Amino acid sequence: MRSFIHAFRGVATLIRTQRNAQVHAVAAGLVVAAGFALEVSSSEWCVLVLAIGCVVSAEAMNTGIEFVCDALHPEQHPMIGQAKDVGAAGVLIMALAAAVVGLLVFLPHIS
């Protein structure tokens, strides 16, 4: 039970402190609303939920990397910068993949 408490506290920290996570949360809400409005199938819901989960998870992992880097080396350092850039790249790649998933799911319903 304690693990769940820590995990939910992490979700709250993520949403409260990270602007990009807030953007992802709004986007996820819009995707869910569109899914209901367009009456997507169960299999399409599965893909959408996985895409949302992957983006939010990537953002959480990136935030964790940033917190650790900042705690260990608060001053600017080239390798810390590279670590943060690579973490951000992971989020970007996942977000772009999720956008493609969204297009593949939603376009047939609106065209």
C-alpha positions as a Markdown table, in Angstrom:
| # | Residue | x | y | z |
|---|---|---|---|---|
| 1 | Met | 0.0 | 0.0 | 0.0 |
| 2 | Arg | 2.9 | 2.4 | 0.8 |
| 3 | Ser | 4.2 | 1.9 | -2.8 |
| 4 | Phe | 0.9 | 3.2 | -4.2 |
| 5 | Ile | 1.0 | 6.2 | -1.9 |
| 6 | His | 4.5 | 7.1 | -3.1 |
| 7 | Ala | 3.5 | 6.5 | -6.7 |
| 8 | Phe | 0.4 | 8.8 | -6.5 |
| 9 | Arg | 2.6 | 11.4 | -4.7 |
| 10 | Gly | 4.9 | 11.2 | -7.7 |
| 11 | Val | 2.0 | 11.7 | -10.1 |
| 12 | Ala | 1.0 | 14.8 | -8.1 |
| 13 | Thr | 4.5 | 16.1 | -8.1 |
| 14 | Leu | 4.8 | 15.5 | -11.9 |
| 15 | Ile | 1.6 | 17.4 | -12.7 |
| 16 | Arg | 2.1 | 20.1 | -10.1 |
| 17 | Thr | 5.7 | 20.9 | -11.1 |
| 18 | Gln | 6.1 | 20.1 | -14.8 |
| 19 | Arg | 4.5 | 22.3 | -17.4 |
| 20 | Asn | 5.0 | 19.7 | -20.1 |
| 21 | Ala | 3.2 | 17.1 | -18.0 |
| 22 | Gln | 0.3 | 19.6 | -17.6 |
| 23 | Val | 0.2 | 19.9 | -21.4 |
| 24 | His | 0.2 | 16.2 | -21.8 |
| 25 | Ala | -2.6 | 15.8 | -19.3 |
| 26 | Val | -4.7 | 18.3 | -21.2 |
| 27 | Ala | -3.9 | 16.5 | -24.5 |
| 28 | Ala | -4.9 | 13.2 | -22.9 |
| 29 | Gly | -8.2 | 14.7 | -21.8 |
| 30 | Leu | -8.9 | 15.9 | -25.3 |
| 31 | Val | -8.0 | 12.5 | -26.7 |
| 32 | Val | -10.4 | 10.8 | -24.3 |
| 33 | Ala | -13.2 | 13.3 | -25.1 |
| 34 | Ala | -12.6 | 12.8 | -28.8 |
| 35 | Gly | -12.7 | 9.0 | -28.3 |
| 36 | Phe | -16.1 | 9.2 | -26.6 |
| 37 | Ala | -17.4 | 11.7 | -29.1 |
| 38 | Leu | -16.3 | 9.6 | -32.1 |
| 39 | Glu | -17.3 | 6.3 | -30.5 |
| 40 | Val | -14.0 | 4.6 | -31.2 |
| 41 | Ser | -13.9 | 0.8 | -30.9 |
| 42 | Ser | -12.5 | -1.2 | -28.0 |
| 43 | Ser | -9.3 | -2.0 | -29.9 |
| 44 | Glu | -8.9 | 1.7 | -30.7 |
| 45 | Trp | -9.3 | 2.6 | -27.1 |
| 46 | Cys | -6.6 | 0.1 | -26.2 |
| 47 | Val | -4.2 | 1.8 | -28.6 |
| 48 | Leu | -5.1 | 5.3 | -27.4 |
| 49 | Val | -4.7 | 4.4 | -23.7 |
| 50 | Leu | -1.3 | 2.8 | -24.4 |
| 51 | Ala | -0.2 | 5.9 | -26.3 |
| 52 | Ile | -1.3 | 8.2 | -23.5 |
| 53 | Gly | 0.3 | 6.0 | -20.9 |
| 54 | Cys | 3.6 | 5.9 | -22.8 |
| 55 | Val | 3.8 | 9.6 | -23.2 |
| 56 | Val | 3.0 | 10.3 | -19.5 |
| 57 | Ser | 5.5 | 7.6 | -18.5 |
| 58 | Ala | 8.2 | 9.0 | -20.7 |
| 59 | Glu | 7.6 | 12.5 | -19.1 |
| 60 | Ala | 7.7 | 11.0 | -15.6 |
| 61 | Met | 11.0 | 9.2 | -16.4 |
| 62 | Asn | 12.5 | 12.4 | -17.9 |
| 63 | Thr | 11.4 | 14.4 | -14.8 |
| 64 | Gly | 13.0 | 11.8 | -12.6 |
| 65 | Ile | 16.3 | 12.1 | -14.5 |
| 66 | Glu | 16.2 | 15.9 | -14.3 |
| 67 | Phe | 15.5 | 15.8 | -10.5 |
| 68 | Val | 18.4 | 13.4 | -9.9 |
| 69 | Cys | 20.8 | 15.3 | -12.1 |
| 70 | Asp | 19.9 | 18.6 | -10.4 |
| 71 | Ala | 20.3 | 17.1 | -7.0 |
| 72 | Leu | 23.7 | 15.5 | -7.8 |
| 73 | His | 25.2 | 18.4 | -9.8 |
| 74 | Pro | 23.2 | 21.7 | -9.4 |
| 75 | Glu | 25.7 | 23.6 | -11.5 |
| 76 | Gln | 25.7 | 23.4 | -15.3 |
| 77 | His | 27.7 | 20.5 | -16.6 |
| 78 | Pro | 27.9 | 19.4 | -20.3 |
| 79 | Met | 27.2 | 15.7 | -19.5 |
| 80 | Ile | 24.2 | 16.6 | -17.3 |
| 81 | Gly | 22.9 | 18.8 | -20.1 |
| 82 | Gln | 23.3 | 15.9 | -22.5 |
| 83 | Ala | 21.5 | 13.5 | -20.1 |
| 84 | Lys | 18.6 | 16.0 | -19.9 |
| 85 | Asp | 18.5 | 16.5 | -23.6 |
| 86 | Val | 18.4 | 12.8 | -24.3 |
| 87 | Gly | 15.6 | 12.4 | -21.7 |
| 88 | Ala | 13.7 | 15.2 | -23.4 |
| 89 | Ala | 14.3 | 13.5 | -26.8 |
| 90 | Gly | 12.7 | 10.3 | -25.4 |
| 91 | Val | 9.5 | 12.3 | -24.5 |
| 92 | Leu | 9.5 | 14.0 | -27.9 |
| 93 | Ile | 9.8 | 10.7 | -29.8 |
| 94 | Met | 7.0 | 9.1 | -27.8 |
| 95 | Ala | 4.8 | 12.2 | -28.2 |
| 96 | Leu | 5.3 | 12.2 | -31.9 |
| 97 | Ala | 4.5 | 8.5 | -32.1 |
| 98 | Ala | 1.4 | 9.1 | -30.0 |
| 99 | Ala | 0.3 | 11.9 | -32.4 |
| 100 | Val | 0.6 | 9.4 | -35.3 |
| 101 | Val | -1.5 | 6.9 | -33.4 |
| 102 | Gly | -4.1 | 9.6 | -32.8 |
| 103 | Leu | -4.2 | 10.4 | -36.5 |
| 104 | Leu | -4.5 | 6.8 | -37.5 |
| 105 | Val | -7.3 | 6.2 | -35.0 |
| 106 | Phe | -9.3 | 9.5 | -35.5 |
| 107 | Leu | -8.9 | 10.3 | -39.2 |
| 108 | Pro | -11.1 | 7.4 | -40.4 |
| 109 | His | -13.9 | 8.6 | -38.0 |
| 110 | Ile | -13.9 | 12.1 | -39.3 |
| 111 | Ser | -13.4 | 11.7 | -43.0 |
